[in-house]
């Protein structure tokens, strides 16, 4: 079902285009786009037209969107329509044919699966996970297509989301993920494994907001970088005021497989309440010489030893129904 609604419940003092531009000029968003030019990502949004009236369907929290990731509203400037879909218990959805912005409502207490193994140049997806629901979301980006991914997830009371990501990088690969835990018992687990090929790019910007007490999040990102690859990770945990009982943990680990790999990583904690359990950490390193020596002393060639150790590192963060296909691609990439 497609919706194009001029919402009376929302008005801009300026045009949406000016509002997005004004928001992106703020220091917080300039930092988010520090290592990837926003103009290059915006160019990946198809079919720009002179659209006089901006239409955005209800179901998207525009206030939150403008604060957290205003650029995700770009397709509506281009006249694209928002498609909405309700997923019920036991349903699966493959997003290979996704065209235009999509809003998915996961029904209360439903267990669903959402997958994507082929990508287009840009995607704008909103997922609202209702009370008690469980959503497994698995995205592979393994075909080197220039990509700008926008994923916005709202998790409600006692709902659970597992998000599994795999990447090989591309000439431009930008992934913006916004997760909001808005009611008690909301839980999200994010796992990402990426082996960025020579000369390729991967920029992951992830924000998890805990806006209710007794919510939890676990994030694990493992990435390897080859010759002249460029990798950026920015992960932020934001715990709002009056949200005790939150458990939030973030780990970002990177292996530079070449001296020419560029790796930027910045985990962040922003906490405005007491009685929480939080941790965050990031590492950038190379394969351990002792481990390589152990393998070669057992008759394994240096190239094979490097591949084995790199795959073991990536396998720790590789989960979900698309993980087997990703590991096979990683094997070839690291051969």
Residue pairs with C-beta under 8 A, 6 or more apart in sequence:
1 83
1 84
1 85
2 81
2 82
2 83
2 84
3 57
3 81
3 82
3 83
3 84
4 55
4 57
4 81
4 82
5 55
5 56
5 57
5 58
6 53
6 54
6 55
7 56
7 57
7 58
9 58
10 56
10 62
12 18
12 19
12 54
13 19
14 22
15 54
16 54
16 73
16 76
16 77
17 77
19 66
19 70
20 66
20 70
20 71
20 73
20 74
20 77
23 29
23 66
23 67
23 70
24 30
24 33
24 38
24 70
24 71
29 70
31 234
32 176
32 205
32 234
35 203
35 230
35 232
35 264
36 172
36 174
36 201
36 203
36 232
38 71
40 172
41 71
41 122
41 148
41 172
41 174
42 71
42 74
44 121
44 122
44 146
44 147
44 148
44 172
45 74
45 75
45 78
45 121
45 122
45 148
46 78
46 121
46 122
47 78
47 79
47 80
48 77
48 78
49 78
49 79
51 77
51 78
51 79
54 76
54 77
55 76
55 79
55 81
56 62
56 73
56 76
56 82
57 82
57 84
57 103
59 82
59 84
59 103
59 105
59 126
59 128
60 82
60 103
60 126
60 152
61 154
62 73
64 180
65 72
65 73
65 152
66 73
68 178
68 207
68 209
69 150
69 152
69 176
69 178
69 207
71 150
71 176
72 124
72 150
72 152
72 176
72 178
74 124
75 100
75 101
75 122
75 124
76 82
76 101
80 100
80 101
81 100
81 101
82 100
82 101
82 102
82 103
83 100
83 101
83 102
83 103
84 102
84 103
84 104
84 105
85 93
85 102
85 103
85 104
85 105
86 104
86 105
86 107
87 93
87 104
87 105
87 106
87 107
87 110
87 112
87 114
87 135
88 107
88 110
88 112
89 107
89 109
89 110
89 111
89 112
90 110
90 111
90 112
91 110
91 112
91 113
92 112
92 113
92 114
92 115
93 104
93 112
93 113
93 114
93 115
94 115
94 116
94 117
95 102
95 114
95 115
95 116
95 123
95 125
96 116
96 117
96 118
98 116
98 120
98 123
98 125
99 120
100 124
101 124
101 125
101 126
102 123
102 124
102 125
102 126
103 125
103 126
103 127
103 128
104 114
104 125
104 126
104 127
104 128
105 128
105 130
106 112
106 127
106 128
106 129
106 130
106 133
106 135
106 159
107 130
107 133
108 130
108 131
108 132
108 133
109 130
109 131
109 132
109 133
110 130
110 133
110 134
111 133
111 134
111 135
112 133
112 134
112 135
112 136
113 135
113 136
113 138
113 321
114 127
114 135
114 136
114 137
114 138
115 137
115 138
115 139
115 321
115 322
116 123
116 138
116 139
116 140
117 140
117 142
117 322
117 325
118 143
119 141
119 143
119 145
119 147
119 149
120 145
120 147
121 145
121 146
121 147
121 148
122 147
122 148
122 149
122 150
123 147
123 148
123 149
123 150
123 151
124 150
125 150
125 151
125 152
126 152
126 153
126 154
127 135
127 137
127 151
127 152
127 153
127 154
127 161
128 153
128 154
128 156
129 135
129 153
129 154
129 155
129 156
129 159
129 160
129 161
130 156
130 159
131 156
131 157
131 158
131 159
131 183
132 157
132 158
132 159
133 156
133 159
133 160
134 159
134 160
134 161
135 159
135 160
135 161
135 162
136 161
136 162
136 164
136 320
136 321
137 153
137 161
137 162
137 163
137 164
138 163
138 164
138 165
138 320
138 321
138 322
138 323
139 149
139 151
139 163
139 164
139 165
139 166
139 322
140 165
140 166
140 322
140 325
140 326
141 147
141 149
141 165
141 166
141 167
141 168
141 170
141 173
141 175
142 166
142 167
142 168
142 325
142 326
142 329
143 168
144 168
144 169
144 170
144 171
144 197
144 200
145 170
146 170
146 171
146 172
146 173
147 170
147 172
147 173
147 174
147 175
148 172
148 174
148 176
149 174
149 175
149 176
149 177
150 176
151 163
151 175
151 176
151 177
151 178
152 177
152 178
152 179
153 161
153 163
153 177
153 178
153 179
153 180
153 188
154 180
154 182
155 161
155 179
155 180
155 181
155 182
155 183
155 186
155 187
155 188
155 215
156 182
156 183
156 186
157 183
157 184
157 185
157 186
158 183
158 184
158 185
158 186
159 183
159 185
159 186
159 187
160 186
160 187
160 188
160 189
161 179
161 187
161 188
161 189
162 188
162 189
162 190
162 191
162 319
162 320
163 177
163 179
163 188
163 189
163 190
163 191
164 191
164 192
164 318
164 319
164 320
164 321
164 322
164 323
165 175
165 190
165 191
165 192
165 193
165 194
166 192
166 193
166 194
166 318
166 322
166 323
166 326
166 329
167 173
167 175
167 192
167 193
167 194
167 195
167 196
167 202
167 223
168 194
168 195
168 196
168 197
168 200
168 329
168 330
168 333
169 194
169 195
169 196
169 197
169 200
169 201
169 202
169 229
169 231
170 200
170 201
170 202
171 200
171 201
172 201
173 200
173 201
173 202
173 203
174 203
174 205
175 202
175 203
175 204
175 205
175 206
176 205
177 190
177 204
177 205
177 206
177 207
178 207
178 209
179 188
179 190
179 206
179 207
179 208
179 209
179 217
180 209
180 211
181 187
181 188
181 208
181 209
181 210
181 211
181 212
181 215
181 216
181 217
182 211
182 212
183 212
183 215
184 212
184 213
184 214
184 215
185 214
185 215
186 212
186 215
186 216
187 215
187 216
187 217
188 208
188 216
188 217
188 218
189 217
189 218
189 219
190 206
190 208
190 217
190 218
190 219
190 220
190 221
191 219
191 220
191 221
191 317
191 318
191 319
191 320
192 204
192 220
192 221
192 222
192 223
192 317
193 222
193 223
193 314
193 315
193 316
193 317
193 318
193 323
193 326
193 330
194 202
194 221
194 222
194 223
194 224
194 231
194 314
195 223
195 224
195 226
195 310
195 314
195 329
195 330
195 333
195 334
196 202
196 223
196 224
196 225
196 226
196 229
196 230
196 231
196 261
197 226
197 229
197 333
198 226
198 227
198 228
198 229
198 258
199 227
199 228
199 229
200 226
200 229
200 230
201 229
201 230
201 231
202 223
202 229
202 230
202 231
202 232
203 231
203 232
203 233
204 221
204 232
204 233
204 234
204 235
205 234
206 219
206 221
206 233
206 234
206 235
206 236
207 235
207 236
207 238
208 217
208 219
208 235
208 236
208 237
208 238
208 248
208 250
209 238
209 240
210 217
210 237
210 238
210 239
210 240
210 243
210 246
210 248
211 240
211 243
212 243
213 242
213 243
213 244
213 245
213 246
214 244
214 245
214 246
215 243
215 245
215 246
215 247
216 246
216 247
216 248
217 237
217 247
217 248
217 249
217 250
218 249
219 235
219 249
219 250
219 251
219 252
220 251
220 316
220 317
221 233
221 235
221 251
221 252
221 253
221 317
222 253
222 254
222 255
222 313
222 314
222 316
222 317
223 231
223 233
223 252
223 253
223 254
223 255
223 263
224 254
224 255
224 256
224 257
224 310
224 313
224 314
224 334
225 231
225 254
225 255
225 256
225 257
225 258
225 261
225 262
225 263
226 257
226 258
226 261
226 333
227 258
227 260
227 261
228 258
228 260
228 261
228 262
229 258
229 261
229 262
230 261
230 262
231 254
231 261
231 262
231 263
231 264
231 265
232 263
232 264
232 265
233 252
233 254
233 264
233 265
233 266
233 267
233 282
234 265
234 266
234 268
235 250
235 252
235 266
235 267
235 268
235 280
236 267
236 268
236 269
236 270
237 248
237 250
237 268
237 269
237 270
237 271
237 278
237 280
238 270
239 246
239 248
239 269
239 270
239 271
239 272
239 273
239 276
239 278
240 272
240 273
241 272
241 273
242 273
243 272
243 273
243 276
244 273
244 274
244 275
244 276
245 275
245 276
246 273
246 276
246 277
246 278
247 276
247 277
247 278
248 269
248 276
248 277
248 278
248 279
249 277
249 278
249 279
249 280
250 267
250 279
250 280
250 281
251 279
251 280
251 281
251 282
252 265
252 267
252 281
252 282
252 283
253 282
253 283
253 313
254 263
254 265
254 282
254 283
254 284
254 285
255 285
255 286
255 287
255 310
255 313
256 263
256 284
256 285
256 286
257 286
257 287
257 306
257 310
257 334
263 284
265 282
265 284
266 282
267 280
267 281
267 282
268 280
269 278
269 280
271 278
287 306
287 309
287 310
288 309
291 305
291 309
292 302
292 305
292 306
292 309
295 304
295 305
295 308
295 309
296 302
296 305
300 308
303 335
306 334
307 331
307 334
307 335
310 330
310 334
311 327
311 330
311 331
311 334
314 327
314 330
315 327
318 326
318 327
